[in-house]
Structures are given as C-alpha cells and as structure tokens.
Amino acid sequence: MTKRDVSLPDEAEAGMREFIDEVDRRLSSEEDTCSVVEDVLIDLSGDREAYERWRGGESMTPAERVRLQSYDPCNTTLESEYYAEKDEEAFRHSKHIQWLWRQFDSLPIADNVEFALRFRRMLADHLFEECGENCRFFKGVTFTYGHNITIGDNTVVHDDVHLDDRGKLTIGDRVSVSDGVHVYSHDHDVVDQTEVRNYHTIVEDDVRLTYDSMVRAGCKVGENAIVGARAIVQHDVPAHHISIGMPAKSVKIKPGWEDVATPIGEAGVNRQEQRHLEYDLPEDLEVFDEFQRDLRPPQ
C-alpha cells in the first residue's frame, strides 16, 4: 500500500467531529435547509459579525450586501437550475446542499484534507441518491444535480472531477476517479444542440478512470477495467480491459483475467441507446432560446 494512516490532535479531532455531527443533525431535521446552509457558510467564512450588522439594519455597500445575501442558497442560481427537464421537487433540496458543497470548497479551510473529506462525505449522504461507506471526495468535485448519483463503498473521487447526473450516474465499489475526469450522462443533438438526450452511465466495481479521461453519456465501463489518461470513452469498455486513446480502444486485458474477459476483438460495442432515459417537459414551459439559430439547411 502507498498510503499511511494520518490522525489529528485530540482537540482538533473532537472539534471537527462535533461540527460535522451538528451540521448532519440539522440537515436531517425538519429545519429549513436554506437556513442551515446560510448559517454554516456564514460561520465558516468568519462573517457572522458583518451579517448581524446587516440584519440589524446597518448600512452596507452593494458589494457587501450581495456577499451577505449569497450565503443563503435561495438567493443564488446554479447552471443546472436552467435545465428544462429537471425534477423541480428533487432539485429544490439538492440545490441547497450543492451550494454548501461548492462554497465550502472555495474556503481556505477546504484545504484541511482530513476535515474536508469527512465534511464532504457527510454532505454526500444528503445530496446523492445513495452513497456507500468510506467514500472520499477531494476538492473541486462538481455535479449537475447530485440527486441522480449512486456511488458504492470505498470509492475515491479526486480533484476537479465533474460527475454529470443530468441523466443518471451509477458508480460502483472501490472505484478510483483521478484528477480532471469527466463522466457524462447527457448528450446533445448534432443539428440542434439545444435538444438534450439523457442516459444512464455506469462505472462498475474496481474501475480506475485515470486523469483527464472522459466517459460519454450512456456508456458502461466494466468491472476492474482501466481507462487511460486523457482517453475518451465512446462505447462500452468490457470488464478487465485496459482502454486508451481518443476515441478509447481496448488494447490489453489485465494479466490474469484473460480467460474470463471479453476478447479484445469483440470490444468497442456502443450500447448507448439501451440506456436512453425518456423525460417529459412541462406543458407550460417558457422556453429560453439562448442561441436563436436558424437550423434550416441552405436551399
């Protein structure tokens, strides 16, 4: 093993546990989630005094007022909030937790690795559809919603990873997701880029997605497989295969697994459409056409 056990001094350990347990308790209670998130961010930012002065009616500059207002997630918007097909009820909750996760990562205290890993793991229980035991999430991990993600036990997600759950995303046990990886569950039409198709993307147990790689929506990376650095997965990767390149291709089977793995020559099958997820848009949807393009081909 290449890791060693690291512990905090007793006083720091006790304070960390008390804080995380308190936030967990409040998020699990009937207390308004917006208020919980606001309180936590104000205190972690050391802005309580200024906040109380503002709430007491003291004069503030416009910049100060915007800063203090933005601790409350109800006064903010996220990119995924604009997506037409989102589940409004589920998003109302996940938005608040996602805001806390993102803003926490912007604070200096997020560089305290032991504290930050435990804090994010606690938040994952409130954000994801399901999160297993002993998962670790490092700094800068982002999501579309969060509530369409299922992650198994002992999975590690490193810095600056994007887990897109606009569709559905399932990640298994003991998965290693390296820095800069992007895993997608939605795709765009090649003619009309505003037409979005959602998929179920699957990363099975014991997979390693190495740095800067990408998994396209609707693909499955089979158990014990490796996706090489900066590879772009455009089709299913069979179990125990090592897949590299742009687009990714299976080049080897892990030593010892040759007798049970799909032969190299049978790899490269795209089953994206089998994992297509249908959705309905609200009848009263007010469409925002951000591009205003004329999609008619030339005559």
N, C-alpha and C positions, 0 to 999 in steps of 0.2 A: 504493500500500500504506500501511496505517496503523500498521504495526509497524516497529520498528528492531531491529537486532542488539545484544544485550547480552552481555558476557562478564565472567567473574570474574577476579580477580587470579590469576596463575600458581600461587601456592602453594595458594590455595583450590581452584582447578580440579584440581590434582594430587591433593589430599587427597580431594576429592569422588569423583573417578574411581576412586581406589584403594578407597575404601569400597564404592561401588556394585558394582565388579567383584568384590570379595571376597564380598559377600552373594550376588551372582548365581552365583558359582562354588560356594558352599556349598549353595545351593538346588538347583543342578543335579547335585550329587554324591549319593552314597548316604547321606550323613549324615542323621540323623533330623531331619525338618523342624521338629518341635516344639522341639528343642534349638536349632536355628538361630534361629528366631523369638524364643525366650526370650533368647538371647544378645544379639541385635540390639536388642531393646527395653530390656533392662537397661542397655546401654551408651549408647544414645541418650537414655535418661532420666537418666543420671548416677547410677544406683542400684547400681552394682557393689559398693561398699563395704558397704552395708547388706545386699545379697544374700549376700555371702560371710560376713558375720557370722551371718546367719540359717542358712545352710547349715552353718556351723561349730558350730551348736547353741546360740548365744547367745539369750537371752530376747528376745522381741518381743511387742508388743501385738497383740491380734487384728486391729486395722486394718492394722498393718504387715505382718502375716503374709498377710492377704488380698491386699494390694497386691503383695507379692513373688511370691506364688503365681500371680497373674494375668498375669504376664509369659509364662507357659507356656500356650499356647492349649489344651493338653489339659485345663487346669483351668478352662476357660470354656465358655459356651454362647452360640450365636447364635440369633436368632429362626428362621432357616431350618432350624436343626437339628431343630426340632419338626415339620417338614412330612413327612407320612406317605409321600409318593411320591418323595422324593429318592433319588438314586443314592448309596447309602451309600459305595461304594468311591471314587467321584469326590469326594464331599464330604469324606472324611477328609483329603484333601490340600488342597482349596480352602479349607476352613475355616481352616487354619493360615495360609495366605497372606492370606486376607481379614482375619484378626485382625491380622496385621502391618500391612496397609494401613490399617485403621481406627485402630489405636493410634498409628501414625506420624502420622496426620492430627490426633490430639489433642495432639501435642507442639509446643512453640514453634518447633522447627526446621522444621516443615512450612510455615511462612510464608516460608522461603527459597525463592523461586519456582524459580530455576534448578536448585537441588539437588532440590527436591521433585518437579518434573516428570520429571526423569531417573530418580529412585528409583521413582516410581510406574510409569513406562513399563517399567522392568526387571521390576517385580512383575507387570505385566500379562502378560508372557511366561510366567510361572509359574502365573497364575491363569486366564486366558481360554482358551477352546478355540483361538483364534487371534487375534493382534493384529499389525497391519501396521506399517510403518515410520513414524517421525516422528509418532506419536500423542502428544497431550498431555492429561493428566488433572489437573485442578485440585483444590482442597481440597473434602472433604466428599462425594465421589462414593461412592455405596453400591450394593451388588449383593444379589441373593438368594443365589446360589451363586458365580457368576463363571465356572464351567466350561462354561456353556451360552451364552457370549457369543463372537461373532466380530465383529471390527472391522477395517476396511480401513486403508489408508495415509492419513497426513496428516489424521486426524480429531482434532477438539478437543472435549473434554468439560469444561464449565466447572463452577463451584462448585455444590455442593448438588444434584447431579443424582442421580436414582435410576434405575438400569438393572435392571429386574426380569427375571431369567432363570429364573424358576420353570419356564417352558416353554423356549423357545429364542428368542434375540435375535440378529439379524444387522444390523450397521450397516456401511455401505459406505465408500468412499474420500471424503476431503475433506468430511466431514460436520461441521457446526457445531452443537453441542448447548449451548444457552445456560443460564444460571443457573436453577436451580429446575425444570428439565424432569423429567418422569416418563414413562418408557417401560415399558409393562407387557406381560407375556406370559402372565398368568393372569387368570382371571375367576371370579366366584362365582355360584352359582345364586341366583335371586331369591327362592325359597322357603326353601331350606336353604343358608344362607350357608357352611356347612362343606363343601359339595360344590364342589370346585375343578375347573375345566377349564383345561387348559394349551394354549397356542397358539405358533405361530411368528410373531413380529412382525418386520417388515422395514423398515429405513430405508435407502433406496438412495443411490447416489453423489450427492454435491454437494447434499444436502438441508440446509436450515437450519431447525432447531427453535428458535424464539425463546423468550424467557424465560417460565417458569411454564406452558408448554404441556404437554399430556398426550397420549400416544398409547395408545389402548386395545389390549388384547391381540388379536392376530390381524390387526391392520391392516397395510397396506403404504403407506408414504409414498414415492411415486415419485421418480425421479432429478430433481435440480435444482428440487424443489418447496420452498416455504416454508410453514411452519406459524406463524401469527401468535401474538403474545404472548397467553398465557392461553387459547389455543384448546384445545378438547377434540376430538381426532380419534376419531370413532366408526365411520369407514368408510375405505376406501382413498382416498388422495389421488393423483390422476393426476400423472404426470411434468410438470414445468414449471408446475404450478398454484400459486397463492397461496391458501391456505385460512385462514379466520379465523372466530372466534366459538365459541359454546357452544350446541349442537354445531358443530364446524367445518364450514364450507361453502366450496367453491371460488368465489371472487369475481372472479378475474382470471387470465389466463395471462401469464407473464413476456414482456415485449416482445421480439420477435424469434423466439419459439418458437411462434407461433400456428399456423403451417402443419403442425407435427408433433405438436402436443399434442391430447389428447382434448378435444372441445368442452365448454365449461362445462356445457351442459345434460345431458351424459352422465356427469358426475361424481356422486359420492355413492353408489357401489355398495359394499355390505358383503359382503366375501368371507371373513369371519372363519372360517366353518365349513370352508372349504377348507384352512385352516391349523391345524385342530384336531389336537392331539397326544394320542394314547391313552397310558395308562400302567396298570400293574398294581400293586396293593398287596400287600405280603407277607401270606401266609395267617395268619401268627402275629402280625399287628399288634395291639398293645394300644392300642385307641382311647381317646383323651382327649377327652371331650365338654366343651369349655370353656364352652358356653352352657347346656346342659341344658334346651333349649326343647322345648315340646310343639308340633310342627309340624302337628298335625291341625287342619283348618279347623273353625270352630264348627258345631255341629249345629242 
